[in-house]
Amino acid sequence: MLLNVSYNDKTRTQQIDAAVGKPFPLKERFAMGGIGSPKLHITETSIEIQNLLILDNNLNTCNIEMRPKGIIVRFRSLLETYGLIIPYYKLKIYKGDFAIYSIYMDHYFIKVRSDTKAIQNYFKKLMDYKADNAPTSIDDL
């Protein structure tokens, strides 16, 4: 779901926590080596997100926050902050062209440039966490 997360709203916070879980405690963040991504440069997006990004002339960037049950992709448009809330069971990540990662959820997608080793390491950590904490598949039984 795509939400405006600029303002603290108790019902919006509960909605996000229900979808992707509460933020990791500080001790777990240190153990994981951080939960936030470096600054990601957006190369292409779905039409709903593109309509928000073209409203201003700023550089299109985003960042990703890991949560226990999903991720939040945050980006800014005008003076507002928007979040794409993606539970792990709906998250699809593809490594496409040279140094491009695609993040898909339902009909939303964001393609980001991964031209540094830090970004590539973050996506590896994200995919490993998703694989380790995925529910048991019927094929595994």
N, C-alpha and C positions, 0 to 999 in steps of 0.2 A: 504494500500500500504506500502511496505517495502522500506525505503529510507535511504541513508547515510546522516546523518545530522551533520557531523563533522565540516563542513565549512559553513560560512555565504554566502549564495547564494540567491540573490533577487528573482529569479524565483522559487527556491525551497521553500522559505519562503512564497511566494504568493500561491503556490500550497498547502502547509500545511494549511495556513489560510483559503483558500477556502473550504477545506475538513472539518476541525474541528473548525474553528473560530479563531479569534485573542485571545491572552492570556487575562485572566481576569485582570481588573484594580486592583491596590493595595488595594483600599478600599473594593472591593468585596472579595479579597483573605482573608483579616482580618475577614470580616463578615462570611465567610464560614469556618473559622478555618483552613485555608491552603488548597492548591490544589494538593500538591505533596504527594506521598505515601512514607512510610518508605522503606528501602532496602528490596527487595523481592528476595528470592532464587529460581531460576528456577529449576524445577524437570524434566520437559519434554517439548519438543517443536515440531513444525512441521518440516519437512525435510529441507526447505529453511533456517529457522532460525538455525537449528541444524548444518547445513553446515558452517555457520558463527561462531558459538560458539566453534566448535571443532578445530578451527585454532590456539588457544592458550591454555595454561594450567591454566588460571586464574579461579577463582570461578565464576560460571555463576549466575550473579545477574542482576536485572533490576529495574526500577522504573516507576511509572505512573504519568503523568501530566494530570489534568482535564482541558478541554477547554469548551467553551459554547456549541459547537455542537459535541463534541467527546472527545476521549482521545488519548494520545501519550504514547506508551510503549517504553522506551529507554533502550538499553543495549549496552555493549561495546564488541568489538572483535578486537584483536591486538591493534592498536592505533586508531581505528575508532569508532565512535558512530553511531549506527543505531537506527532508529525509526520506529515503526509499528504504522501507523496513522489509527485510527479506528473511523469513525463517529458513533454516538449513534444508528442510525437506523440499522447498521450492527453488533453492539456489542452484544455478548452473553456471560453471565457470569454464570458459574455453580459451585456449591459447591459440590465437589465430595467426595473422601475419607476423612478420618479424617484430618483436617487442610490442605486441598488442594483446591485452587480456580483455575478454568480453564477459560481462556479468549479466546474467539473464534471470528474470522472474516473471512468469506469466507473459504478459505482453509488453513489459518494460525491459529495456536493456541499456547498458552503458558500456562503451568501449573506452579503455584507458591505455595510455602509453606506458610501457614498462621498460624504460631505457636505462635504469640503474639497477645495480645488484641488490640494493635495499628493497626495492619494489618487488623484484623477483623472489627474494627471500620471504617477504611478507605474504605473497600469494601462496608460496609453498607452505608456510606455517598455517595459513587459513585453510587450505585444502586438507592438510594433515589433521587439524583439529576437527574439521567436519567429518572426515573419515573415521576418526577414533571415537567420536561421540554420536555417530548415526545409530538409529535404532536397528536392531537385528533384522536382517533381511530374511525372507522366507526361504531363500536359497541356502542360507547358512545353517538351517536346521537339519 
